[in-house]
Amino acid sequence: YHEKACNTRNSDKGLSGDASIIPLFTSNYPLCDEKGVKALSKLEMFSNLTCIEMHAITGAERHGFAKAYLTHCLNEWVPNKKSEIIHLDIPMGDCSDTRPLVRHLRMIAFYASSLVKGEGCTPSLRVSAVEIGFECKIWIGEPNGPSLKLRVGTMGNLFPVDPQAHADEPASVVRKKIMEMHQVLTSPNSNVDEISTVIDYWLGNVFTPTVIVSRNRELAKAIIEVVEESLPKVPSITNVNAAEYKMMKSLYDDHNPSTSKTNASSNLRDDILLAQQKHERGLVLVELSCPTKDAQLLVREMIEDTPSMTAFSTSKSALYKDGILFIVHVEEEISPEIQSRASYIL
């Protein structure tokens, strides 16, 4: 598709004259009104524009998806054991969107996988999870079998009742450093255990990406310093002003270094792709500064949980957000777009 599109772009008939190329718009919002549809339909390329409204799954289908997805995560993260979800009783969330449910399931899978790993040579395991109110319990086999208790905390995130018992070695190092900087991190909306757990989620690829947002510059810098000091092998990209630095290159940028007189083609997306190659697990720390509301809008695609694509890019050249930790400092009120993408807000 992309190769053909590039070839067509250089031909006489152009994109609009090639019936084999089907343009698609996807959006969480309706396309204006009938006037917007009519305006686009005047162009040959969009002359047969049709609006199709998609709905998230609900009811039994949603519950079935949750069990299947949780099973998939467990078997992907612990491939040497076969896990089966036999009982799942958790809130299924707002039926208008499946993404918050997926995020919640990945947190449950993160802790369930630690239980599964602790079961020695047992090849097949039956896992259950129940969440009532602000408490969640995960167990293997019978309800009195190996289990772990979680609490529902800030932003609906799940946190272990005993945080120290569930962090791997790299996460434990970060947690220790954060505890040492307790005085710096203390603020009305901060919790050392919760911050440490969100870092655990980053290292465990639970959130893709992990996004920590704060209006307190000192607090954001403190988190960055802790991560850099604790994990020196993780590449970091710091002091990125979203109002001044391009998030990704456009189709019309000069991509030839020999002809470009400036670094106009430099962009954060390419910087992250290069940084990912420097770490065996692709871990990257990125500091973003958003001095204005417009700057917050500029980063919304970069920090969302979908691969970042550019014009005519392929799945191989996409930026996947696994292993990326964004520390975002905002100076104005946090916009709905940033808030909906945040893993944790300080």
N, C-alpha and C positions, 0 to 999 in steps of 0.2 A: 504493500500500500504506500509506504513512505517513499520508496524508490520511484514508484510510478508518479506520485505526486510531484516529486522534484523534477522528473523529466517533463511532466505536463506543464509545470510552471514556466519552463523555458520554451515551450512550443507556441505556435501562433494562436491556437484556440484557447489557451489558458485553462485555469482550473474550472471556471464556470461552464466551459464547453465539454467537459469530460463527464459523461454520465456514469462512469465506473467509480467516481469519487463521491461518497455520500457524507455530507457535512452533518455533524450532530452537535447540538448545544445541550449541555447539562447544567442544571441550576437548582438550588433549593428554593428559588423564588419563581413566581409566575412571570411569563414574558409580557411584562407591561399590561397591555390590554389588546383589544382587537386592532387598534390603530398600529401598535408595534408590529403585530403579525403582518398586517397589510403593507407596512413600510418595507419590511424585509422581503416580502413576497414579490416586490417589484423588481428585485434583482433576479437574473436568470438562475443563478446558483440556488436560490431559496424560493423559487417559484411554486414549489409543491410543499412548502413548509407545513408540517403537521405537529401539533402539540399533544404529547402523551403524558398524562399524569401518573407517576409511579407512587405506590404506597408501600410502607414498611410492613413486614409480616406481623400477624397478631395471633392471639389465642394459642391453640394447640400447636399450630405451625411454628410460632415464635418459641414456645417451650421446647419443641423438638429440635429446632435450630440450636438453642442454648446447650442442650445436652450433647448434641453432635459436635459443636464447636469446642466445648470444654474437653471432650474426649480427644478431639484432634490435637489440641494444645498439649495435653498430657502425653500423648504418644509421640508427639514431635519433640518435646523437651526431654522425655525419658524414653528414648527409642528401644532400649534393651528390655523393657517391660511392657506388657500389654495391659492397659488400664481401661476400665469400663465404668461409666457413670451410671449407677443404678438408681440413685435418688437425688433429685435436684429441686429444692424448694427455695427460690430466691425471688425478690421483686423483679419483674420483667421490664420495668421502666416505661417511659413515655413511648407509646406505640407509633409515634410519628417519626421516630428515628431509631435505627438499630445500633448506631455507633457507641452510645453510652453503655449499652448492654454488652457489646463486645469488649469494651474496656474493662467492665466489671468482671466478666468471665476470665479475662487474662490475669487479673489480680488473683482470683480464686485458683486458677491453674498454677500460678507461681508458687503458692503455698501448698497446694495439693501435690505438686511435683516434688517438693521437699519431703513430704510424708512418704511418697512412693519410693524415692531414692533411699530412704531409711529402712526399707523393708527387705534388705539383704538380697538373697537369691530368689525370692518369690517371683515367678515369671508372670503371673496374672493376678491383677488386683481389682477389687470392686470398691469404688470411691463414691462417697455421698457428701452433699453440701446443703446446709439449711441456714437461712438467714431470717431472723425475726427481729424487728425493730432495729436496734443499733448493734446487734450481735450476730456473728456468723460462726458456724462450727463446721469443720471439715473432718471426716473420719474415713478410715479404711475398714472394710468388712462390716462388723456389727457396730452399733452406736457406742459400745464400750471398748472398741478397738483403738488402735493408735489414732490420735486426734490432735487438732490444734484449734484454738479459739482466736477469732479476730474481732475487731471492733470497727464500726463504721465511723470514720472521722471526717475531717475537713474535705469539702468538695465530693463527698461520697466515696472517698478512697478507703480501702481496707488496710488496717494496721494491726500487727500482731499484738496480743495482750502482753507477750514477753518478747520484746524486740530483739534482745541479744541472742535468742535461740535460733534465729532463722536467717542470719546474714552469712554469706560466704566470706572467704578471706579478704578479697578486695573491698567488699562492702563494709566489713568490720573495721578495716583501716580508716575508711572515710568516716564511719560513725564515730570512731574514737577521736579523730581530729575535730569533728563537729562538736562533740561534747567538750573538748578542750577550749573551744571558742564560744562556749555557752554565753558569756557576758556580751560578746559582740552580736550574737544572734538573737538575744532576748528582745522581743517586741510584742505589742499587744496581739498580733496575729501570727506569731511564730511558735513552733513547737519542735524542739530538737529531735525527738523521736520520729515525728512525722516527716521532717525534712530528710532525716537519715533514711527512712523507709522509701521515700520517693527516689533517692539516689540508688537504693537497692533495686527499685523497679527499672531504673535506667540501665544498670549493669546487668539485669536479668532480661532485658529486651521486652519488658512488659508493656511499657508505653513506647510507641514508635511514631513520633519522637517523644522524649520527656521534655516538658516545658514548665519551667519555674518562673513565675512573674512576680515582680515587686516594684513598688513605687519608692522604695528605700534603696538608694544607690549603694550606701555603705553595706547594707545587708546582702545585696546582689554580689558585690565585690568579695565579701567574706566567703560566700559559698564557692565562688570561682577559685579563690586562693586555697580553700580547703581541698578542692578536687585536684587542682594542679599540684599541690604539695603531696597529696596522698597517692596520686596516680600519675607520676611524672612521664610515663610512656604514652599517655593519652594526648594526642595533638589538641591544641586549643587555638581558637580563632577569637581574639578579643578586641574590644573597643570598636565594634562595628556600628556606625551611626546609620540607622536605616533611612534617615532623611537625606543622606549624602551618598551612600554606597549602594550600587545597583544590586538587587537581589538575584537577578538572572539576566543573561544576555538576550537580546532580541534578535529577530531574524535579520535585521538590517545593520547590526554591528559589524565593524571591520574586524574580521577574525585573523587577519594576516599581520603578525607582529612587525614585519618589515615595512609595511605601509601605514601602520597606525602610529600617529604622532603622540598619542596620549594612551593612557591605560583605560580608555573608555569601555573596552570589552571586559575588564576585570569585574567579577561578580561573585557574590557569596556562594551561589550554587556550585560553581566550578571550584571555588576554594575548598568547599566541604568535600567534594568528590576526590580532590587530591589528598586532603587530610585523611580520609577514610582508608586510603591505600597504605598509609604509614602505620596503621595499627592492625594487628592480626585479627581482631574481632570487629574492626571498623568503628571503634569508639571515637567520638569527637565531642569536644566541648566548644560551644559557640556562645559568645556574649553579644547580645543585641541591645542597642540603646534606641528608644523611641521617644524623642523629645516632643513630638506633636501627635495629634490624633491622626493626621495624614500618614505619619510614619508608622503608626500601628496598623493602618490598612495595608501598607506596603509589605508587611511581614506576614500577613495572614495566610498566604499560600505556602510560604516557606515553613511555617510551624504546624501546618495541618497534617493529619495522619494519612496522607496519600502521597504516592511518589511524585516528585517534582519533574515535570516534563517541559521541554522547550519545543519550538516549532520544528516539526519533522524529526523529532527525536524518537528513539526506539526504546523497547523495554530494557535493552542492555545499557543504554546511555542515561536512563532515568536515575534520579537521586532518590534512593530508598532511605527512609528515616530511621531504620533500626540502628540503635547505638548512638544516636545523636542526643545530646543534652543541650537545650537552649536555655540560657539564663537571660531573661528579658527584663530590662529596666524601663519603666514608662514614667513620664513626668506628669502627664495629665490623667484624668480619670480613665480607668481601664475600659476599653471599648468592648461591646458584646462579642465582636469577632475574636478578640484576644482572650476574653474570659472563657468562651466556649472551647477554645483550643488548649487552655492551660491545664497542666497536670496538678499544679499546686500554686496557690497565690499567697505570698507573704505580705 
